[in-house]
Amino acid sequence: MLRTVRRAVVDQPISLELEKARAGLEKCLRLADVLMFSCGWAEAQGVSEPLSFIKEVAAARPEQVQTLTWGRRGAWLAQHGQVHHCTPEPGLQVRDSLGAGDSFNAGLIDALVSGEPPQRALERAVRLAERKLRQSGLDGLFAGENRGKNRSR
């Protein structure tokens, strides 16, 4: 699928989320511009230290934007030899974690296509994931999403 997308889409970055280890998925890493690794993926590779993992994958593909999320330890982003880290806000009260990783990915992609520098994109992604963690479900997650809409049900 990524090869097809790469041929068809020449003016947009292509992202790949690596959440769970699957046989052969490593072959796809070179086809994406943005790689979004989860701690589950890294742990399946035998990694227990997030910083060493992000540095290793970044060294192999320095042009790609690469992120690693690690729950309460925060998230890392690497590109062009630079590694950035963003921690969650202290005392974050988790109400619902379902969709938090997807919210992080959406926040990251939105920030990057909006032209944000990598460190700011990482921060925006972490903050969006935090908002998701604080609430149940996804309704109203994005600021201004319900402005002018009829909310009666």
N, C-alpha and C positions, 0 to 999 in steps of 0.2 A: 504494500500500500504506500509506504513512504517513497519508494522509487517512482511510482505513478504520480504522486503529489509533487515530487521534486521536478519531474518533467513538465507538469502542467502549471505549476505556480513558481514563477521565476522572480517575482518582485515582492514576495512576502517571506518572512522567516517561518520556518517549520519547527514545531515543538514536539517533543516526545516525553511522556510521563513514564517513569520506571518505578512502579509501585511494588510489584511482586516479581520475583525472579521466575523467568520462563526460559526454557531451552531455546537457544538461538537468538534471543533478543539482543545480545551484545553486538551482533552483526548490523543492527539498525542504528547504532550510536553515531556513526559517521554521517548518516543521512539527515540528521536534524541540526538545526541551528541553536536550539534551546533544549537542554536536557534537564528534566526535573526529577531528581532522585528522591525516594523516600527512605526513611531509616530502615524500613523493612527490606528494601532492595540491598542497601549497604550491609545490613546484618547478614543477609543471605550470602553475601560475598565474603563473609568472615570478618567484617569490620566492626570494631567496637568504639572507635574514636572518630567522630565526624570530621574533625579538622584534617586528619591525615587522609581520609577518604577523598574529600573535596580537592585537596592539593594534588593527590595522585591522578584523579580523573582530569583535573584541569591541566596538568602537565602533558597529558596524552592528547588533549584537544584544546589548546589555548585560545583559539578563535571563537569557540562556542561559549554561549552563556550556559553555565551549569549551576543548578541549585541542589541543595540537600536540606530536607526538613527533618528535624529530630525532636519533635514534641516540645517539652518544657525547656529543653536546651537551646531552642531557637532554630534558626535557619542560616545557611551559608550560601553565598553566591560567588562564583569565580569566573573570571574572564581576563584574558590578556595578562596573566600572571598576578592579577590582583585578587585577593580573597576578602570578602566582606562578611560580617556576621551581624545578625540582628536577634536580640533576645526578646522573649515575650515580656509584656508588662508585669511587674511584680504583683503577686496576689491575684492573678487572673483566675476568676471563678468559672469553671467549665460547666455549662448547662447541657450542651449537646455537641458532640464531636463529629457526628455524621455530616459529611460535606466540607469539613474544615480544610482538608487537603485540596479538594477541588476549588475551594474559595481562594486558597493561597495561589494555586496555579492561575486562576482567572485574574487575580490581582496583579500577578507578575506579568502575564501576557499583556494585560491592559496598559500597565505602566511602561513596558518596553515599547509597544507600538505607539504609545503617546510620546515617545522620545525621552523618557526619564533616564537619567544615568543609572548604571547598574545598582549602586548602593541605595539610591532612592527607590528604585523598582523593588528591591528586596524589602525595604522597610514598608512600602505600601502593601506588598503581598502579605507580610506578617500581620500588619494591623487589620487587614480585611479578614484574615483567618481568625484573629482574636475576636473580632465582632461576631463572626459566625459562632465561635465557641461559647460566647456569652448568651446566645439566644437559641431557642428551639426552632428548628426549621430555617428556611432561607428567606421568608417574606420580609421585605423591607431592608435587606442586607445592604443594598447599594443606596447611598445617599441620594435622595430625590427621586427614587424609583416610583414612589406612589403619588408624587405630586400631581394633582389634577385628576387623579383616577377616582372612580367611585368605589369605595371600599365596602359598601353594604353587601351583605351576603344573605 
